[in-house]
């Protein structure tokens, strides 16, 4: 079953990431995206590919920022 981004509360998901890593995640761009991708895959039980797409969406919507 494929994950539908439209069905996910992005603010709530970003909050889960903040609770896991704190308000600021000090990591390089690639490392930060990888850590968040892995956290989302665990949190949602989705594939790494789906989690990567979610990280992209969170970034585009301004929920997460990378240096």
Helices and strands as residue ranges (DSSP letters): G 5-7, H 10-21, H 29-44, H 48-60
